[in-house]
Amino acid sequence: MVEKEIINANTPKAGPYSHAVKAGEFLFVSGQGPKPGTEDIQEQTITALGNVKAILEVAGAKISDIVKVTVFLKDINDFKKMNRAYKRFFKDNGVDEDFPARSAVEVANLPAPTMKIEVDVIAKI
């Protein structure tokens, strides 16, 4: 059986799950979304990634430790705007190049009606 450590931060949860699970030298961060009530995709992107950052910090990790990101978009037409905010967030957190591997996919729906984005990550710590 794999030893694992449950990590929870002071960010909202939408259901019965852990914010992150550390297994070996990897940290698997559950999907993070925006602050309720925000409409702008760029603001939602920054907020979702900010939640990821808060969880990483509780686990003793940082943004530069992220090795894989999955972005779930309600509308793929938001990709360019999301991408600008994503790049700015990483640059503001010390990652100017060597960005993590990433997938971005359009989904039919997300947990809250106003959500346009959800982000999950894997970090090596």
Residue, then its C-alpha position, 0 to 999 in steps of 0.5 A: m500500500v502506498e503511504k500518503e499524506i492528506i493536505n488541506a488548506n484554508t481554501p473552499k471545498a465543493g465536496p468531500y475530498s482532500h485539497a491534495v494528497k502527497a504520495g511519495e515525492f509527488l503532490f496531487v492537487s484536486g481541482q481548484g476553481p474561482k471565487p464565487g461571483t467572479e465572471d471574468i475568465q482571467e480573474q477566475t484563472i488567477t483565483a484558481l491558480g491562487n488556490v493551488k498556490a495556497i495548497l502547495e504552500v501548506a505542503g511545503a511546495k511552490i509554483s515552480d515545483i509544479v510538473k503538470v497542469t490540467v485546465f478544464l474550460k467551460d468554453i474553449n473560446d476562453f483559451k487565449k484569455m486564460n492563457r494570458a492570465y496563466k502565463r502572468f501568474f506563473k511569471d509573477n511566481g518566479v516561472d519565466e520559462d520552463f513552464p510545466a506540462r499542460s493540457a487544456v480541455e473543454v468540458a460540458n459543465l463545471p460544479a458551479p453555474t458561473m465557473k468557467i475554469e477548474v485547474d488541477v496540478i501535480a507537483k514534485i516535492 
